[in-house]
Amino acid sequence: QVQLEESGGGLVQAGGSLRLSCAASGSIFSFATMSWYWYRQAPGKRRELVARIFSGGSTNYADSVKGRFTITRDDAMNMAYLQMNDLKVDDTAVYYCNTASFWGQGTQVTVSS
């Protein structure tokens, strides 16, 4: 049974930084050929795609986070990361990772003004 576990969320002041991690476990297969995604969902809003990284390393970002967030991956460890800099109050949400159609349980990011 594949499991994804996010970590690294927390409370930070506007302008601060956080680094989210997502670890995949329970599979004997490598996720190296899979894309990784980070989504977020704020209260009362729909879940939105924040960033994705393809197996070749190319990336896409939502316009709202371009220049501030960076998605990376470590195929040897079956992990993905989301470096979030210059955080804004509007970045407050539960952040979820996704790969190979599996979802993590989410990690809360709260940005205070």
N, C-alpha and C positions, 0 to 999 in steps of 0.2 A: 504494500500500500504506500503510494507516494504521498509524502507530506511536504508542504512548504511552510516555513516558519519565518515571519518577519521579526525584526528587532531594530532597536535604535530610535524609536519614537520617544517623544517627551514634550516637555514644556520649554519654550525658548522665547526670548524677546525678539521683536521685529528687528531685522537686520542680522540676526544670528544664523548659525548653521547647524545642521544635523546630517548624520549619515545613516541611512537605512540599509539594512542587510536582509537578504532573503536566502535561506538555505533550503535546498531540496534534499530529502532523505527518503529511504525506503525503496530505492530503485537500484538495480544492479547496472542500469544503463546510464550512459552519460547524456547529459542535456546539451552537449556541445552543438548539436545540429538544430536545436530549438531556439526560438526567439524568447526573450524575456520581456515582460511588461510590468510597469508600475501604474496602478490606477489609484484614484482617491475618491472618497465620497464624503462630502460635507453634509451636515444635518439639513434635511429637507431638500437635498439636491440629488441629481442622478450621479451614478458612478461615472467618472470620466478618465480617459486615458491620459496619463501624464507623460510617459516616456516609454520607448521600446528600443531594444537592441537586438539586431539580427545576428545570425550565427557568424557572419563574416565580420561583425563588429560595427557595421553602420548603425546609426541611431536616428530616431525621430523624437521630437518634443512637441508638447502642446505650446501654443504661442505664449500662453501665460507664464511659462516657466523657462522659456528659451533664454540662454545666457546666465541663468541662475542655477539650474539643476543639471547634473551629469549622471548618466546611467552607464555603468560598467558591468563586466561579467568576469567570472573566474571559472572557466570550464573544468579545470582540474579539481576544483572544490565543489562544483555544482552550485555555484552561488551567483547572485547578482546584487548590485548595490545602487543606491541612489544618493548621491551627494547633493545636498540642498543648501545653497548659500543665499544670503540676502533674503531671508525668509520674510514673508509678509503675513499680515493677519488673515488675508484671504487664502493662504495656504493651509489653514487649519482644516483638518479632515482626518479620516481614517485612511491610511495608505495600505494598499494591497498589492502583493506581487502575484504574477501569473506566469506559468510556463506549461506547455504541453497540455493545456486545458485544465490544469490544477490551480487551485487558489489557496493562498494562505488565509490566516484568520484575521489579519490586519493589525496594524500598529497605529496608535493615536499620535498625531502631531498637533500640538496646540501652540499657536504663535500669539503672544500677547503684545499689546501696543505700548 
